[in-house]
Amino acid sequence: MTLSSSPLHAHGLWRGKVVEDTCIEALHCHEHAALLIWKDALQCEQLTFCMSAPDWPLALLQLMPRRPTMGWCLKGGGGAAVTDQSEVARAVEAACGAEGKPCGNVHAVLPIRTYADQSGEEGTLPWWRSQLEWLTMPPMARAFSAATAYMLERAEVGGSQLCIEEISLVISSDPSAPLATLTPTLHADAHYGDRESAIVSLSSPLAKVSGTHFVPCRTMEELWDLRPIRMADLAKVADAHEIYTARSGDLALYSGMKGPDGIARRCNGVPHISPDYPGSGVRLVVLLRHRRTSEGQ
């Protein structure tokens, strides 16, 4: 799939070229594509069934690593992150409307590791297997844990390492409340290099949005003076055929702004933005770091 026939990015990637495949190993054959889409990377019937319940975000909050320093928090609103687990649960319960009308929009985050954690095991497949108490989880959290482990395993077989950096709940069901989401403005990842960024999301059955919007035929260098570019502004900076929207369950692999010399440049990276808006519903989002390890097994 090609959205544009534009020249090369500084990374040597064809601007606008998007390649989709159900096998991550096959994607590595397309070295010059700007955006790689691993279709159905995070999918299973049990997980889809669990997400049909209105209170599934509350069940997901019980996804908790054994390390006492890790826990869910609320981000957004301009203030400090809320880390009290009871407060987080109350906000999520109100926002998802488990017992009535949704009240407020929230962005709840489970941080696993940062980009600076280059050598730690947190977020890797062995860590994911060892840290989570699957048997004590409710069905929703257990189904997500199993599906995520399977995704990481398939990536490893296909010659890639995926490390989970963050798990997010984006609850935007209240049309009258301010938006709380991951990335409300179009941007490229400043701290990531060639094909290091990865993201996959799952939408609730009633959600009005699916996954991240990408503009692979443009760079932030071209769009810099137009910032901030929000969802309402996206149509002003890119035509509809220039925007690629990832589907629920599909994992996107793309480059950030950092070049081989470690310096971030605006001419590198794939601009993208979260699709959420007040009233759009609920999404589960997993942010990962990708590294090519071999030719696959």
C-alpha positions in Angstrom: 0.0 0.0 0.0 1.4 3.4 -1.0 -0.2 6.6 0.2 2.3 8.8 -1.7 5.1 8.6 -4.2 7.1 11.2 -2.4 11.0 11.2 -2.1 12.9 9.4 0.6 13.0 10.4 4.3 16.4 11.1 5.8 16.2 7.5 7.2 16.2 6.2 3.6 12.5 5.3 3.9 10.0 6.0 1.1 7.7 8.7 2.3 4.1 7.5 2.3 4.8 3.8 1.7 2.8 1.6 4.0 3.2 -2.2 4.1 0.7 -4.6 5.8 1.3 -8.2 6.6 0.0 -10.8 9.1 3.6 -12.0 9.6 6.2 -9.7 11.3 9.1 -11.5 9.6 7.7 -10.7 6.2 7.6 -7.0 7.0 11.3 -6.9 7.5 11.7 -7.5 3.8 10.4 -4.0 3.1 13.3 -2.0 4.4 12.3 1.2 2.7 8.6 1.4 3.8 7.9 4.4 6.0 5.3 2.5 8.0 5.0 -1.3 8.7 1.7 -2.7 9.9 1.6 -6.1 11.6 -2.0 -7.1 11.2 -3.9 -8.8 14.0 -0.8 -8.7 16.2 -2.9 -8.4 19.4 -6.1 -10.3 19.0 -7.9 -13.2 20.6 -11.6 -14.2 20.9 -11.5 -14.2 24.7 -10.1 -10.7 24.8 -12.7 -9.4 22.4 -15.5 -11.1 24.4 -14.2 -9.5 27.7 -14.1 -6.0 26.1 -17.8 -6.2 25.3 -18.5 -5.7 29.1 -18.8 -2.0 30.0 -16.7 -2.4 33.1 -13.7 -4.1 31.4 -11.4 -1.1 32.2 -11.9 -1.7 35.9 -10.9 -5.4 35.4 -7.8 -4.4 33.5 -6.6 -2.3 36.5 -6.0 -5.5 38.3 -3.2 -6.2 35.8 -0.4 -5.4 38.2 3.3 -6.5 38.1 4.7 -7.9 41.3 7.2 -5.0 41.7 5.8 -2.6 44.4 7.2 0.4 42.6 4.9 -0.2 39.6 1.2 0.9 39.6 -1.4 2.6 37.5 -1.6 6.4 37.5 -3.8 9.1 35.9 -2.1 11.5 33.5 -3.4 14.8 32.1 -5.1 17.8 33.4 -1.9 19.9 33.7 -1.2 18.7 37.3 0.9 16.0 38.8 0.0 12.4 38.0 -2.4 10.7 40.4 -0.8 7.5 41.7 -3.2 6.5 44.5 -4.7 3.3 43.2 -8.1 3.9 44.9 -8.4 7.3 43.2 -7.4 5.8 39.9 -10.0 3.1 40.2 -12.7 5.6 41.1 -11.9 7.8 38.2 -11.9 4.9 35.7 -15.2 3.6 37.1 -16.8 6.9 36.7 -15.4 7.5 33.2 -16.3 4.1 31.7 -19.9 4.5 33.0 -19.9 1.0 34.4 -23.1 1.7 36.4 -24.6 4.6 34.4 -23.7 7.6 32.3 -19.9 8.2 31.8 -18.6 11.0 33.9 -15.3 12.5 32.9 -12.6 11.3 30.5 -9.4 9.8 31.8 -6.0 8.6 30.6 -4.8 5.8 33.0 -1.2 4.5 32.5 0.7 1.6 33.7 4.4 2.5 33.2 6.7 -0.4 32.6 10.0 1.0 31.4 11.4 4.2 29.8 13.4 4.6 26.6 16.5 5.2 28.8 16.2 1.7 30.2 18.3 0.1 27.5 19.6 -3.0 29.3 16.8 -3.8 31.9 14.6 -6.8 31.5 11.4 -4.9 32.3 8.8 -5.2 29.5 10.6 -8.1 27.7 8.9 -11.4 27.1 10.7 -13.2 30.0 9.9 -10.4 32.4 6.2 -10.4 31.2 6.0 -14.1 31.8 7.5 -13.9 35.3 6.1 -10.8 36.8 2.4 -11.2 36.3 0.2 -13.3 38.5 -2.1 -14.6 35.7 -4.0 -17.1 37.9 -5.2 -14.4 40.3 -6.4 -12.0 37.6 -10.0 -11.5 36.4 -10.7 -12.9 33.0 -10.2 -9.6 31.2 -6.7 -9.0 32.6 -5.8 -12.7 32.1 -6.9 -12.7 28.5 -4.9 -9.5 27.8 -1.8 -11.0 29.5 -2.0 -14.2 27.5 -2.6 -12.4 24.2 0.3 -10.0 24.8 2.6 -12.8 25.7 1.6 -14.6 22.5 2.3 -11.4 20.5 5.8 -11.0 22.0 6.5 -14.7 21.4 5.5 -14.4 17.7 7.7 -11.3 17.3 10.7 -13.1 18.8 10.2 -16.0 16.4 10.0 -13.5 13.5 13.4 -11.9 14.4 12.2 -9.0 16.5 12.3 -8.0 20.2 9.3 -6.0 21.4 9.6 -4.5 24.9 6.5 -3.1 26.5 7.1 0.4 27.8 3.6 1.5 28.8 0.0 0.3 28.9 -2.7 2.9 28.6 -6.4 3.1 29.1 -7.9 6.0 27.1 -11.5 6.5 28.2 -13.2 9.2 26.2 -16.8 8.3 26.5 -18.0 11.6 28.0 -18.8 14.0 25.2 -19.1 17.0 27.6 -15.7 16.5 29.4 -12.2 17.6 28.3 -10.1 15.1 26.4 -7.4 13.0 28.2 -5.3 11.0 25.8 -1.7 10.0 24.9 -0.8 12.4 22.2 -3.4 15.0 21.4 -1.2 16.8 18.9 0.6 15.6 15.7 4.2 14.8 16.4 7.1 12.4 15.7 9.0 10.5 18.5 12.0 12.6 19.4 13.9 9.9 21.4 13.5 6.9 19.0 15.5 5.9 16.0 15.0 3.8 12.9 12.0 1.4 13.4 12.3 1.6 17.1 8.7 2.8 17.8 5.8 0.5 18.0 2.2 0.9 19.1 -0.9 -1.3 19.1 -4.4 -0.5 20.4 -7.7 -2.3 21.0 -11.0 -0.5 20.8 -14.1 -1.4 22.6 -16.9 -2.7 20.4 -18.9 0.5 20.7 -15.9 2.9 20.2 -16.1 5.3 17.3 -12.3 5.2 16.7 -9.8 2.5 16.1 -6.0 3.2 16.2 -3.4 5.9 15.7 -3.5 8.2 12.7 -0.3 8.4 10.8 0.9 10.8 8.1 3.8 8.9 6.6 4.1 11.1 3.6 5.0 14.2 5.6 7.7 15.2 8.2 7.5 17.4 11.2 10.0 19.7 9.5 7.3 20.5 6.9 4.7 21.0 9.6 6.7 22.6 12.3 5.3 26.2 11.9 1.8 24.9 12.0 2.0 23.4 15.5 0.0 22.6 17.5 -1.9 20.3 15.1 -4.8 18.7 16.9 -7.3 16.2 15.5 -9.6 19.0 14.4 -6.7 20.5 12.4 -5.5 17.3 10.8 -7.6 17.7 7.6 -6.0 21.1 7.1 -2.4 19.7 6.9 -3.0 16.4 5.1 -5.5 15.1 2.6 -7.6 12.1 3.5 -5.6 9.8 1.2 -2.4 10.9 3.0 -3.6 9.7 6.4 -3.3 6.0 7.5 -5.4 4.9 10.4 -4.2 1.7 12.2 -7.0 -0.8 12.9 -7.8 -2.2 16.3 -5.4 -5.0 17.0 -2.8 -4.0 14.3 0.7 -3.1 15.5 2.5 -0.3 13.8 6.3 -0.2 13.4 7.8 3.2 12.5 10.8 5.5 13.0 11.4 8.4 15.3 13.4 11.5 14.8 16.7 10.3 16.1 19.3 9.5 13.4 22.2 7.0 13.4 24.3 9.7 15.1 21.9 9.9 18.0 20.7 13.4 17.1 17.0 14.1 16.6 16.1 15.9 13.4 12.7 17.1 12.2 13.2 15.5 8.8 13.2 12.1 10.4 10.3 10.1 11.8 6.6 9.5 11.0 4.1 12.1 12.3 1.2 10.6 14.2 -1.6 11.5 16.6 -4.1 9.8 18.9 -7.5 9.6 17.3 -9.6 10.2 20.4 -12.1 12.9 21.0 -14.7 13.5 23.7 -17.5 10.9 23.2 -15.3 8.6 21.1 -15.3 5.6 23.5 -12.6 3.5 25.2 -9.3 2.2 23.9 -6.5 0.0 25.3 -3.1 1.1 24.0 0.3 -0.6 24.3 3.4 1.4 23.6 6.5 -0.7 22.8 10.1 -0.4 21.7 11.1 -2.5 18.7 14.5 -4.0 17.9 15.5 -6.3 15.1 17.3 -9.3 16.5 17.8 -11.8 13.7 16.4 -13.2 10.5 13.8 -15.1 12.4 13.5 -18.8 13.4 
